[in-house]
Structures are given as C-alpha cells and as structure tokens.
C-alpha cells in the first residue's frame, strides 16, 4: 500500500528505510522480496505486537479458514489459510497456511501458539474434533462449535433424549411459531421425509430470542439451552469432545427483501463454558462476524480473490490483515480504500502506527 504515491517523493520514502535508489521498487523486486519471507514465521513474530496493538483482547475469537481463490492453478488447488479473529472488533490475531489443504492441522498449530487463557474459541462443525477440543482445554480456553448433520447422537441427546426440555411437556401447550405455516418455504433437503420437519416440531418457548433487520433480510433467531449433564461423558466417548457443559438448539428464520416466504433452519451447538442463554446466542451470532469484517474487505476493497499471486499469496494475506487492523485501530469507521489512499501520501503515518504499540 506504500509502493505508490505522488511522483518525486521516492527519496523521502525509501532512503529512511535503507534504500539507495530514490525510485519506487519494481513489481518484480517487491515480489521477489516477499517470496523469500516465511509467511507463518512472520505472522508468529507479529503476534505479540498485534496483541499489544489490540490491547490484549479477551472474550470470543473465531477460528475459520479462507481459500485464496486467485492462487489456483491448473492441476494445483488454491492456497488455504486458517485465521483467529476477535468477535468484538473483527480483527485478525493470527493466521497460518493450511499446507496441503489440511485446515485442522493448521488450526491445531495456531491453538498451541496463540494465548487462549480466558478466551472462547468458536468454530464450524468441520473443526470440532477431539484433538482441537483437547488442545483448547489444555491451553485453559473454552470452545463453542456447531454439530455436523451426521452426528445424530448429539442431536438426539439435546433435542429428544435426556434431557427433553427443549420440547413442551405433554400437559402444557407448545409455544406458537413466530411465522405462519403458509409463509414458510418448503425444505431445501430433497431427501427429507414428506411431512416431517424437525425444525418445526412443537416445543416450549425459547430461552433467548433476537430479531434483526440488516443487509436486505429480516432474521429471527431462537435458542433453547440445556445443561449437558450425563450427555457430556457420552459425547466424550463418542466424539472425544472435552468438558461439554451446555448444548444449544438454534432455530433461524430468514426472509430476504422482495421474498414472500421465510426459510428456516436448525443448528445444534455445544459449549464447554456455562453461559446465560442470551450470552450463548450472542456468541453464536458473533461467530459470523469474520465474513463481513475480514473476508469481505480483503476480497472487495483489496481484491484478494482476483489477484493471481501464488508464491506470495499467503504473505500478502498476512500483510492485508495488518493493514486492516491498523486502519480499524486508528481510524475506526473509516472506509478502508479511502484510508489506504490517505496513508500512501504520507509514509510517516503508517510508521507511527506500527511503532505505537512498541512505545507503550
């Protein structure tokens, strides 16, 4: 982002950094320089600085992967990275390349290197396995993860088995659906039995509920939470999930703009930390912040998926995370392309931002 700017200021920019030529480096020079840098090692060295920049954030962090679409080649899949992103600020704390597409191994390496004490790691169902939960617990952290559709034992235990508190007792009427039946779209699963929809089964009133209208859609989220009880040890035996204390059933209603019908889906979530239903639901919602706060700026404002760099793809992703964090830390609310254009006119702004955590 600092390789461009008004002509005639090359000497002002590069001589303080040790360069002998007053001219801007050519693209091949920058590419060859970045190709010699180990992206994982650079990210590992930046983590203490990043923690100080962000003020040692505690709370929830999301583990998620991202495919660098522009790095795909004929006969070679696209590069894949795994990141840890804070829930509250949407800033990336750490990143690691998934060598050979093994995202689970990359996440395990991140979890052993990043501080997890006092933090809750939220993850998709693809990352929820025995090794990941064991590592998080050993590092004094907690986790929250979605359940795959083929892990039926957890679904039955939380929704129909013991305890059976998600459904209404036989002697009391169930809570009404928030949407009329004639306004619900048919299920998307073609193999689902006709007339059976688990997400529409009668149950008691939800423990927590939110209604949100944004990004061209109206969403209703309902959450039922039960203590794991004796189900926790059985999940440990079946899947290796450590210290499961709560199981939640999330039902999400969505109606997009100009649509007449509502879609509904159900997700089962397990957690190793005791939380109130409202906190549980907030953690699930915050889990999705990475899509709009990190992935979209990198793909939209920085055109990450359109760039074809493969040898420097991962190192550029690390640099983009640093740039986004700096802009959001010092220019909160500023449009990222506008902030980048302002910084390119004065290299001193970026250098002061980068040295600020070291002086504190």
C-alpha positions as CSV (number, residue, x, y, z in Angstrom):
1,X,0.0,0.0,0.0
2,X,3.0,2.3,0.4
3,X,4.6,1.4,-3.0
4,X,2.5,4.1,-4.8
5,X,2.1,7.8,-4.3
6,X,2.8,11.1,-6.0
7,X,5.9,11.2,-8.2
8,X,9.1,12.9,-7.0
9,X,8.9,11.7,-3.4
10,X,10.7,8.4,-3.8
11,X,13.8,9.5,-1.9
12,X,11.7,10.7,1.0
13,X,10.0,7.3,1.2
14,X,12.8,4.8,0.7
15,X,16.1,6.4,1.9
16,X,15.0,6.3,5.6
17,X,14.4,2.6,5.1
18,X,17.9,2.0,3.8
19,X,17.3,2.0,0.1
20,X,19.9,3.6,-2.2
21,X,17.7,4.4,-5.2
22,X,15.2,7.2,-5.0
23,X,12.9,5.3,-7.4
24,X,10.0,3.2,-6.4
25,X,10.8,-0.6,-6.5
26,X,9.5,-2.5,-9.5
27,X,6.8,-5.1,-9.0
28,X,9.3,-8.0,-9.5
29,X,11.6,-6.5,-6.8
30,X,8.7,-6.5,-4.3
31,X,7.5,-9.9,-5.4
32,X,11.0,-11.5,-5.0
33,X,11.4,-9.9,-1.6
34,X,8.1,-11.2,-0.3
35,X,8.6,-14.6,-1.8
36,X,11.7,-15.0,0.4
37,X,9.7,-14.4,3.6
38,X,8.2,-17.3,5.5
39,X,4.6,-16.2,6.0
40,X,4.0,-18.4,9.0
41,X,7.2,-17.2,10.7
42,X,6.3,-13.5,10.0
43,X,2.9,-14.0,11.5
44,X,4.3,-15.7,14.5
45,X,6.7,-12.8,15.2
46,X,3.9,-10.3,14.7
47,X,1.5,-11.8,17.2
48,X,3.0,-10.2,20.4
49,X,2.9,-6.8,18.6
50,X,-0.6,-7.5,17.4
51,X,-1.8,-8.4,20.9
52,X,-0.4,-5.1,22.2
53,X,-1.9,-3.1,19.3
54,X,-5.3,-4.6,20.1
55,X,-5.0,-4.2,23.9
56,X,-4.8,-7.9,24.7
57,X,-8.5,-8.6,23.8
58,X,-10.3,-11.3,25.8
59,X,-13.6,-12.9,25.1
60,X,-14.6,-14.8,21.9
61,X,-12.4,-15.5,19.0
62,X,-13.4,-17.3,15.8
63,X,-11.4,-20.0,14.0
64,X,-12.1,-20.1,10.4
65,X,-10.5,-20.9,7.0
66,X,-10.3,-18.9,3.8
67,X,-9.4,-20.0,0.3
68,X,-7.2,-17.6,-1.8
69,X,-9.1,-18.0,-5.0
70,X,-6.6,-16.2,-7.2
71,X,-3.8,-18.7,-6.3
72,X,-5.5,-21.6,-8.0
73,X,-3.5,-23.1,-10.9
74,X,-4.1,-25.8,-13.5
75,X,-3.5,-29.1,-11.6
76,X,-2.9,-27.2,-8.3
77,X,-5.6,-26.3,-5.8
78,X,-5.9,-22.8,-4.3
79,X,-3.9,-21.9,-1.2
80,X,-5.8,-22.2,2.1
81,X,-5.3,-20.3,5.3
82,X,-6.7,-20.6,8.8
83,X,-7.2,-17.5,11.0
84,X,-8.2,-16.5,14.5
85,X,-10.4,-13.3,14.6
86,X,-11.8,-11.5,17.6
87,X,-15.6,-11.4,18.0
88,X,-15.9,-7.9,19.2
89,X,-13.6,-6.0,16.9
90,X,-13.3,-8.3,13.9
91,X,-9.5,-8.0,13.9
92,X,-7.2,-10.9,12.9
93,X,-5.0,-12.1,15.7
94,X,-3.1,-14.9,13.9
95,X,-3.0,-16.8,10.6
96,X,-1.4,-19.9,9.4
97,X,-1.2,-21.6,6.0
98,X,-3.0,-25.0,5.7
99,X,-0.3,-27.0,4.0
100,X,-1.9,-29.5,1.6
101,X,-5.3,-28.1,2.5
102,X,-5.2,-29.6,6.0
103,X,-7.0,-26.9,7.8
104,X,-7.4,-29.0,11.0
105,X,-3.6,-29.4,11.4
106,X,-3.1,-25.6,10.8
107,X,-5.7,-24.8,13.5
108,X,-4.0,-27.1,16.0
109,X,-0.7,-25.3,15.4
110,X,-2.4,-21.9,15.9
111,X,-4.1,-23.0,19.1
112,X,-0.8,-24.1,20.6
113,X,0.9,-20.8,19.7
114,X,-1.8,-18.2,20.4
115,X,-2.8,-17.3,24.0
116,X,-6.2,-18.9,24.8
117,X,-6.4,-18.3,28.6
118,X,-9.8,-16.6,29.3
119,X,-10.9,-16.8,25.6
120,X,-13.7,-18.8,23.9
121,X,-12.9,-20.3,20.5
122,X,-15.9,-20.6,18.2
123,X,-15.7,-22.8,15.2
124,X,-17.7,-24.5,12.5
125,X,-18.5,-28.2,12.5
126,X,-15.5,-29.1,10.4
127,X,-13.1,-28.0,13.1
128,X,-14.9,-29.6,16.0
129,X,-12.9,-32.8,16.8
130,X,-11.2,-34.5,19.7
131,X,-7.7,-33.0,19.1
132,X,-9.0,-29.4,18.8
133,X,-11.1,-29.6,21.9
134,X,-8.4,-31.2,23.9
135,X,-5.9,-28.6,22.8
136,X,-8.2,-25.7,23.8
137,X,-8.9,-27.2,27.2
138,X,-5.2,-27.8,27.8
139,X,-4.5,-24.2,27.0
140,X,-7.1,-23.1,29.6
141,X,-9.6,-21.9,26.9
142,X,-13.2,-22.7,26.1
143,X,-14.9,-23.6,22.9
144,X,-18.2,-23.4,21.1
145,X,-18.8,-25.4,18.0
146,X,-21.6,-26.5,15.6
147,X,-22.5,-30.1,15.2
148,X,-22.5,-31.9,11.9
149,X,-25.6,-33.4,10.4
150,X,-24.2,-37.0,10.7
151,X,-23.5,-36.6,14.4
152,X,-27.0,-37.7,15.2
153,X,-26.3,-38.8,18.8
154,X,-25.7,-35.2,19.9
155,X,-28.8,-34.0,18.2
156,X,-31.0,-36.7,19.8
157,X,-29.5,-36.1,23.2
158,X,-30.1,-32.4,23.1
159,X,-33.4,-32.3,21.4
160,X,-35.3,-35.6,22.0
161,X,-33.4,-37.6,24.5
162,X,-32.3,-36.9,28.1
163,X,-32.9,-34.1,28.9
164,X,-36.1,-33.5,27.0
165,X,-36.6,-29.9,28.0
166,X,-36.5,-28.3,24.5
167,X,-40.0,-29.6,23.7
168,X,-43.0,-28.7,25.7
169,X,-44.2,-31.1,28.4
170,X,-47.3,-33.1,27.4
171,X,-49.6,-31.3,29.8
172,X,-48.8,-27.7,28.5
173,X,-49.4,-26.2,25.1
174,X,-46.4,-25.6,22.9
175,X,-45.2,-22.1,22.1
176,X,-46.6,-20.8,18.8
177,X,-44.3,-20.4,15.8
178,X,-43.1,-16.8,15.0
179,X,-44.2,-17.3,11.4
180,X,-47.4,-18.7,10.0
181,X,-47.2,-22.1,8.3
182,X,-48.4,-20.8,5.0
183,X,-45.5,-18.3,4.9
184,X,-42.7,-20.9,5.4
185,X,-40.8,-22.1,2.3
186,X,-40.5,-25.9,1.7
187,X,-37.4,-27.6,2.9
188,X,-34.3,-27.5,0.8
189,X,-33.3,-31.1,1.6
190,X,-34.8,-33.2,-1.1
191,X,-34.4,-36.5,0.9
192,X,-36.2,-35.2,3.9
193,X,-39.4,-37.3,4.6
194,X,-42.6,-35.7,3.4
195,X,-44.5,-34.1,6.2
196,X,-41.6,-34.3,8.7
197,X,-39.6,-31.2,9.6
198,X,-37.6,-31.4,12.8
199,X,-37.2,-27.6,12.9
200,X,-41.0,-27.2,13.1
201,X,-41.7,-29.7,15.8
202,X,-43.6,-28.1,18.8
203,X,-41.5,-27.1,21.7
204,X,-41.5,-24.7,24.6
205,X,-40.8,-21.0,24.4
206,X,-37.2,-20.2,23.5
207,X,-34.7,-19.3,26.3
208,X,-33.4,-16.4,24.1
209,X,-34.6,-14.7,21.0
210,X,-33.4,-11.9,18.8
211,X,-34.9,-10.1,15.8
212,X,-32.6,-8.3,13.4
213,X,-33.1,-6.5,10.1
214,X,-30.0,-5.7,8.1
215,X,-28.2,-6.4,4.8
216,X,-31.5,-6.8,3.0
217,X,-33.0,-9.5,5.2
218,X,-35.1,-10.0,8.3
219,X,-33.9,-12.7,10.7
220,X,-35.4,-14.2,13.8
221,X,-33.1,-16.4,16.0
222,X,-34.5,-18.6,18.7
223,X,-32.2,-20.6,21.1
224,X,-33.0,-23.4,23.5
225,X,-30.2,-24.3,26.0
226,X,-29.9,-27.3,28.2
227,X,-27.2,-28.5,30.6
228,X,-25.2,-31.4,29.1
229,X,-25.5,-33.4,32.3
230,X,-24.8,-37.1,31.7
231,X,-24.7,-36.4,27.9
232,X,-21.3,-34.8,28.3
233,X,-19.4,-38.0,29.1
234,X,-21.2,-39.8,26.3
235,X,-20.1,-37.2,23.8
236,X,-16.6,-37.5,25.2
237,X,-16.8,-41.3,24.5
238,X,-18.4,-41.0,21.0
239,X,-16.5,-38.0,19.6
240,X,-13.8,-37.0,22.0
241,X,-15.3,-33.6,22.8
242,X,-13.8,-32.4,26.2
243,X,-15.9,-30.9,29.0
244,X,-19.1,-30.2,27.2
245,X,-21.3,-28.4,29.7
246,X,-24.1,-26.9,27.6
247,X,-26.0,-27.9,24.4
248,X,-28.0,-25.4,22.4
249,X,-30.5,-25.8,19.7
250,X,-30.7,-22.7,17.4
251,X,-33.6,-22.1,15.0
252,X,-33.0,-19.4,12.5
253,X,-35.8,-17.8,10.4
254,X,-34.9,-15.6,7.4
255,X,-36.8,-13.6,4.9
256,X,-34.9,-11.7,2.2
257,X,-36.0,-8.5,0.7
258,X,-38.7,-8.9,-2.0
259,X,-39.3,-12.5,-0.9
260,X,-42.7,-13.8,0.1
261,X,-41.7,-16.9,2.1
262,X,-39.5,-17.5,5.1
263,X,-36.7,-20.1,5.3
264,X,-36.0,-21.9,8.5
265,X,-33.0,-24.0,9.6
266,X,-31.9,-25.6,12.8
267,X,-28.3,-26.0,14.2
268,X,-27.1,-27.8,17.3
269,X,-24.2,-26.2,19.1
270,X,-22.1,-27.5,22.0
271,X,-20.1,-25.4,24.5
272,X,-17.6,-26.0,27.2
273,X,-18.5,-22.9,29.2
274,X,-21.6,-22.2,31.3
275,X,-23.3,-19.1,30.0
276,X,-26.7,-17.5,30.1
277,X,-29.0,-18.1,27.1
278,X,-28.5,-14.5,25.9
279,X,-24.7,-14.8,26.1
280,X,-24.9,-18.1,24.3
281,X,-26.9,-16.7,21.5
282,X,-24.7,-13.6,21.3
283,X,-21.6,-15.8,20.9
284,X,-23.2,-17.8,18.1
285,X,-24.1,-14.5,16.3
286,X,-20.6,-13.0,16.8
287,X,-19.1,-16.2,15.3
288,X,-20.2,-14.9,11.9
289,X,-18.6,-11.5,12.1
290,X,-15.5,-12.7,10.3
291,X,-17.4,-12.9,7.0
292,X,-18.2,-9.1,6.8
293,X,-15.4,-7.7,8.9
294,X,-12.4,-9.6,7.5
295,X,-13.1,-11.7,4.4
296,X,-15.3,-9.1,2.6
297,X,-12.8,-6.2,3.0
298,X,-9.9,-8.4,1.7
299,X,-11.9,-9.6,-1.3
300,X,-13.8,-6.4,-2.0
301,X,-11.5,-3.5,-1.0
302,X,-8.2,-5.3,-1.6
303,X,-9.3,-7.7,-4.4
304,X,-7.7,-10.7,-2.8
305,X,-9.5,-13.4,-4.8
306,X,-8.8,-11.5,-8.1
307,X,-5.1,-11.4,-7.6
308,X,-3.1,-14.3,-9.1
309,X,-0.1,-14.4,-6.8
310,X,0.6,-17.9,-5.5
311,X,4.2,-17.7,-4.3
312,X,3.3,-14.6,-2.3
313,X,-0.4,-15.2,-1.7
314,X,-0.1,-16.2,2.0
315,X,2.4,-13.4,2.9
316,X,0.1,-10.8,1.2
317,X,-2.8,-12.2,3.3
318,X,-0.8,-11.6,6.4
319,X,0.0,-8.0,5.3
320,X,-3.6,-7.3,4.5
321,X,-4.7,-8.4,8.0
322,X,-2.1,-6.0,9.5
323,X,-3.3,-3.1,7.3
324,X,-7.0,-3.7,8.2
325,X,-6.1,-3.9,11.9
326,X,-4.1,-0.7,11.8
327,X,-6.9,1.2,10.0
328,X,-9.6,0.0,12.3
329,X,-7.4,0.7,15.4
330,X,-6.5,4.3,14.5
331,X,-9.3,5.3,12.1
332,X,-12.4,3.5,13.3
333,X,-15.3,3.7,11.0
334,X,-13.2,4.9,8.0
335,X,-13.8,3.4,4.6
336,X,-10.8,1.1,4.0
337,X,-10.0,2.2,0.4
338,X,-10.2,5.9,1.5
339,X,-7.9,5.3,4.4
340,X,-5.4,3.4,2.2
341,X,-5.2,6.3,-0.3
342,X,-4.6,8.7,2.6
343,X,-1.8,6.7,4.0
344,X,0.0,6.4,0.7
345,X,0.6,10.1,0.7
346,X,2.5,10.1,4.0
347,X,4.6,7.1,4.9
348,X,5.1,8.6,8.4
349,X,1.5,7.9,9.3
350,X,1.9,4.2,8.9
351,X,5.3,4.1,10.6
352,X,3.9,5.9,13.6
353,X,1.0,3.5,13.8
354,X,3.3,0.5,13.7
355,X,5.7,1.9,16.4
356,X,2.9,3.0,18.7
357,X,2.5,-0.5,20.5
358,X,6.3,-0.6,21.0
359,X,6.4,2.7,22.8
360,X,3.5,1.9,25.2
